[in-house]
Amino acid sequence: MDLGNRAVKVKTINGTQYAYDMISYWDKKQKKYRKKSVYLGRIINPETREYIPKDTVQDILSHELILNFGDSYSIVNAVDNSMFSGCLKSILPKDYGTLMSLVCYKLLKSSSMQYAQTWSSGNYVSQAYRADLSSQKISDFLKKLGNESLWRRFFKSYIGKLLYGKTSVIIDSTGLPNQIDFPFSAWGRNSERETRLLMVVERTTGHPLYFSYKAGNIVDVSTLSNTIAELSQLGISTSFALIDAGYYSKSNIRELYANEISFLTRLPAGRVLHKTLIDENNHTLEDAKNLVVYGKRALYIKCVEVDLFGHKGFAYIACDVKRKGNEMTKFLVAAKEDNLAEDEINQKAAVKGKFVIITSEKIPTQEILPLYYTRQSAENLFEISKSFLDMLPIRTHSIETFRGYLMLNFIALIVYIELKTLLKGEFTVEGALTEMTNLMCKIYQNKIIIAEPTKKMKRIAELIKYVVPKTLGV
């Protein structure tokens, strides 16, 4: 609005100019004319004295904060538009603000939880949820989040949103080093105290479905049966399981057959069956009829029928040509230096570059490797949790907060996967959130004003399915 020739007064406060209307009025007590100023707005063009009316933007004197906006606002929108939004809002309705604030913190900062309050004070999330992120309040919240009944409600609801009918799953585990004094921290396979984290992933989509934890000294072979039983109780009807080699055992294989669950796994090299299969097929394996090309890898793969603890199964004996060359060269040079006997050299050289995959059903040879390597999706989720989400080191000191911390990381993980899906490969999650961090907002007494987004920011928002607003209410 242009002031024109109006009788106004211009005040300068902290380098910013403001327009005031000067009004004359009769003072009955003092019995004389007096003047009072009425605030009109902030001047945005000193030459023309054009100003923004006060009803549009709050007085600069009430301005409180300039905050990072785009990063957390993108996360909030991704969650609100997801199929699992209701699942998150229902588990701890009164603490939903705390949950979302901590999920944003996990996705945006690789720091200890003790710094969450400081981070929040500089981010829009503090205006969106008003959560108390002091260390004690976070600890209390994690204890609530670790409640068993809450876990069951959440997973039943979450899995019900994702799955319909029978599904194929990947089951894998990893170690979580920690120094917590509770029964699930024990000396594990890497000579350190750890807890085993088990993850169940939907094979075709790569979505994490479920997780559980075991003591670090419990071997994988003894956990599969319980996992399958838990999945059944949560509504996961498993038709196919892609399992890590650590789960290969007589009891587990028989359990899978008994439950009519088809499976695929790598046969551990230490098993007698592994040596027998390679010995019996070595002379016919490297034949042109067994040649398979997978990406840029050339392999020989031969399928033979095998007995798997009284059940009919199939073994795929494979030789990776490049891997064999690398392993053979390294081994033969060392063997010569160590003066190994010829028989020992021949025996050890026979297995170089070779591995065996076991299945319950016959699968076309060309499809066996693409199917087997889908298990990398579980490994990728572990990597995301440990590195991007800063899951390690675990700093909790009780089983209750430990359980809540695992659940918080799982929820952050499913939000990460949702963002990754929405971004469709145009941006990485890390790249998109870093870009959106630069979209700022100003907080006034009763209005939030968002800065103008760049072209790249607008595209990220479009992929996440929202439009960057110009203003928001407080």
N, C-alpha and C positions, 0 to 999 in steps of 0.2 A: 504494500500500500504506500502511495506517494504522499508525503506530508504537505507538498505544495507550499502555500503561503500561510498555513495555519500557525497560530501562536503557540509554539511548543518549545519545550526545553529539552536539550540533549544532554544526557549524563554519560560520562565515561567511567566504567567500572572494570578494573583489571584489563584495560586495553580494549574493551568491547563497549560500543555505544548503544544507548537505550533511549527511546522516545517517550516523553511525558507530555500530556495535554495540560496546559495551565488554565485553570478555571477560577474566575472571580466570583466571590459570594459575600453577602452581608453577614457580619458577625454581630449577632444581637447583644451578646454580653459586652464586647468591647466597643460596640456601636461604630464600626468602621468596616470598609471593604478589605477582604483578605484574599489570598490566592492559595489554591491547593493543586497539587500535581496528581494526575491520574495516569498510571502506567499504560502505555499503548502497545509496546512490543520492542523487540530487538532490531536495531538498524542493521541491514545486510548490505547496503550500498551507501557509504558516507557521502558520495557526491550528489546523488539524487535524494538522499535521506529516505530511501525506501525501507520499510520495516515489515517484519513478520508479526501479524496481530497476536496479542497475548493468548487468545483462545486457541491458536494453532500450536504454539510452542510455549512451554513453561518458561518463566523467568530464569535467566542464567544463575541467579542467586540460589535457586532451588536445585540446581544441577548437582548430582551426587557422584556419579561414576561413569567412567568409560570402560567398557568390558569387552572381552572376546565374546563373540556371539555365534558366528556361523558354524563352528565345530560342534558344540553341544546341541545347537538348534537342529543340525542335520541328524544327529543321533536320536534326538527326541522324536523327530518326524519319522525316521525309519522304524522306530519301535511302535509309535502310535498307528502306523499304517500296516504293521505286520499282522500275520495271523495269530501270533502268540502274545499280542499286546494284552488281551484280557487275562491270560494266564499269569502274567507278571503283576497286573494290578490286583489280582484276587488273592495272591499268597500272603501279602502283608499290607492290606489296604491303607492302614494308618501310617505305614513307613515307606510308602511307594516313592515319596520324594527322596528319601535317603537312599533307597535302592537305585533309582535312576541317577542320582548325583554320583554315587560310587561307580556305577557302570560307566558313566561318562569319564570319570577320573581314570579308571582302568584303561579305557580306550585311548585317552589323550595324553596321559603322563606315565612315564616309567619311573615311578618314585614310590617310596614307602607310604603306607596309608596315613602316617602321622602328618603328612604334608597336604592332605586332602582339603582341610579347612582353608589353608593359605591359598591353594589353587582356586578353590571355589569363590573366594572373595574377588577374584579378578575375572570371573567368567559368568556369562548369562545364566548358567545353571543355578546360581545363587538367587536370582530373581524368579526363576521358573518354579523352584521347589522350596526355598527357604529351609533347607535341612540343616540340622546341627551336626557338623562333621568333626567335632572334637574327638580326640582319641578314645575317651571313655564312652561316648555315645556310639562311635563306630563299633567298639568292642561289644557293647550291649546289643547293637543291631545284628552283628554277626552271630551272636548266640541265638537270637530268635530265628535267623535264617538257617541255622543248622539243625532246627527241630525236625525230627523224623516224620511226623505227621504232615508238616509243611512240604517236605520233599515228596511224599507220596501224592499229595494233592496236586502239586505242581507237575510232576512227571505224567500223571494220568491225564491231566488236562492238556499239557503240551504235546504229548505223544498222540493223543486223540485228534489234535489239530493237524498233525503232520502225516499220519498214516491211515490208510484204509485197507483192510484185509491183510494178507500175508506180505512179508517184506524180506529183502535180503540185507544182511547186516555185516559189518566188519567189526571184529572184536580184537582190541589190542591193549597193551599196557605199557606204562613207563614208570620209572622211579622218581620220587620226589624227595630229595635229600632234606632232612630237617633235624633239629635237636630237641624236639618236643618230648617231654617225659610222659608218654602215654602208650598204651599197649600196641598201637598201630605203627609205632616207630621202632624199627629193628634193623639189625645189620643185614644189608641186602647183598646182591650179587656184585656190586661195585665197591665192596669193602668200606661202606659208610652207612650210617643210620639213614633209613629212608622209609617211605610209605609208598606202596604200589598204587598207582592211579590207573584204573581200568576204564576204557572209553568204548562206547558202542556207537557206531556211525551207520547211517543209512547208505547202502552201497551206491545206488544210482545218483543220488543228489549230493552226497557228501555232508549232509546235515548231521550234527551231533545229536544223538537221541537220549543217551543216558550215560551216567558215570557212577562208579563206586570206588571204594578204596579198601586196600588190604594191608596187612602188616608186611614190611619189607622182606621178611624171611619166609613168606609163604610163596611157594613156587607157582607159576602160572597154571600148571597142569591140574592143580587142585581147585581152581576157582571157576572153571568154565561151567560146571554143572549148576552151581549156585547162581551164576549170571543168567543162564537160560531160564531157570526157575523164576528169578526176579523179573525178567523181561516179560514172561508170560503173565505174571500178576499185574504188571503195568499196562497190559493190553497189546504187547508186541508179539504178534504171531509170526515166528521166524520160519521162513521156508528155505533160506540158504544162509550159511555162515562162512565168511572168509576170515580165518583165524590165524594168529601168529604161530610160528613153529613151536613156541614154548608151550602151547596147549595140546600138542600131540602126545597122547597117552592112550593106553588100552581102555581105561575107564571113560575118557572123554569121547573117543571115537565110537565106542559102544553106546554111549548116551545119545550122541547125535543120530545114530542109526535108529535107536529106540524111539526117539521123538520125531522120526521121519524128517530130519533136517539135513538137506544136502550141504556139503561142505567142500572147502578147498584149503589146503595148507601146504607149507613147505615142509618136507621131511628133514628133521634134524640130521646133520652129517654124522653124528655119533651113533646112530641107530644101526643095528645089524642089517636091517632091510635096505638101508641106503647103500652100504658096501656091496650087498648081494646084487642089487639091481644094476649098479655100475659095472661090477665084474662080469655079469651075465650079458650085458648089452654093449660093452665098450667096443667090441670088434665090429658091430653093425651100426653103431650110432652115427658116425660121421659119414653118412651116405647122402647123396644129392636128394633122394626122395624124402629125407627128413629135414631138409633145409627150410628154415623159417626166417623171414626178415621182419624185425620189429623196430620201427623207427629207422635209426641208422645202425642198428645192431644186426649181425648175422649169427644165427644159432642153429644148431641141429637139435631137434626134439623128436623123441620116439615115445609112443604110448604103448604100455603093456598092461595087461590085467593082473591084479595082485589080490591076495587075501589080506584083508584088514581085520584081524582079530575075529575071524569067523564070518566076515561079510565081504561081499564082492566090491572091489574098488579098482581104481585105475592110477597108475603111476606114469608121470611124464618125465623121462630122463632127458635133461637138457645140457648142452655144451655151448657156452658162450665163446665164440671164436676169438675175439679180441681179449677177453678176460683170460682165456686159457694161455694165449701167447705171453701176456704180461706176467701171469703167475708162474708159468713154466720157466721163463728166462730168469726171474728172480730166484726161484727154487733151485734150478740147475747150477747157477753160479755159486749159491750158498752150499749146495750139496758137494760140489767139487772141493770147495775150501774146507769143508768139514770131513772130507774123505769118507762119505757114506758108502755103504756096500751097494753093489749094483742092484741086488734084489730089492733093497729098501728104496733105492731111487725109483725103480720101475713101479713099485707098489704105490708110492706117494705121488708120482707123476700122473698116475692113472686117473686121479680124482681132480686134478687141476682144471679150473674153469667149468666144473660140472656141478649141477644141483638137481634135486628131484622134487617135483610137486605131486602131492597126493590129492585125489578127489574121490567122491562117492559116486559120481556119475561121469559117463564118458562125454568129453567136451571136444569139439573140433580143435586140432592142434594149433591152427592159426589163431584161435581165440583164447588159448590158455594164458599167454603172457599179458594181454590187455586186461583180462579178468584178474589175474594175480596182482598186478601192479595197481589196481584200484585201492589196495590196502594202504597206499601212500597217503590217501586222504586222511586216514587216522593219524599217521605220523605227522602230517602237516598241521593237524589240529593241536597235537602236543607241542609242536614247534611254536605255533602262534601263542599258545598259553604260556609257554616258558619264556619266550623272548618278547614278543610284542605286548602281551598283557602283563609282563613282569611277574609271573606267578612265583618264580624263585628269586631269592630264597624265601621260604615260608617263615614268617616272623611271629605267628600266633603262639600262645603258650598254654592252651587248653584244648581238649577234644571238641568242646562246643564251638569255640571260635574257629577252630580248624575246619570243622564241617561247614560252617557258614562261609568261610573264606573259599572253600572249594566250590560251593554253590554260586557264590558271587562270580567267580571266574568262569563257571560254566555258562551263566547268564550273559556275561560279557562276551563269551565266545560265540553264542548263538546270535547276538546282536552284530558281532563282527562279520559272521557268515552272511547275515541278512544284508549288511552294507555291501559286502563283496558281490553278492548276487545282483543287487540293484545297480551297481556301478558298471556291470557288464564288461569288465575288462578295459574300459576307456580310461579309468583311473584305478590305482591301487587304493585300498582303504587308507593306508598311511598317507599317500599323496593327497587324496581328497580332503582328509581331515586337516592336514597341514595347510592346504590352500584355504580352507574355510576358516581357519583360525584367524586369518587376516581380515575377516569381515567383522567389523566392530559395531558396537551400539553404545548410545548414550542413554543413561538412566536419569529421568527427571522425576518430579514428585508424583505424577500420575500418568506418565507416558514414557515409552521406550522408543527412541528413534534409531533406526538402523541405517548404516552407511550404504551408499550405492554399491552394489556388487559388481565385480568385473565379469567379463564375458565367460571366463572359465568357471567362476563361482555360480553363475546362472545355469551353466550346463550341469554342474554337479548337483545343484538343487533340483533341476529337471529330472535327472536320473533317479534321485531319491524321492521324487514325486511330490515336491512342494514348490511354492513360489516364495521367493524371499520377500517378506513384508516390508513396507516402508515404516510402519509404526506398530507398536503393540501396547496393550494396556499393562499396567503394573499389577 
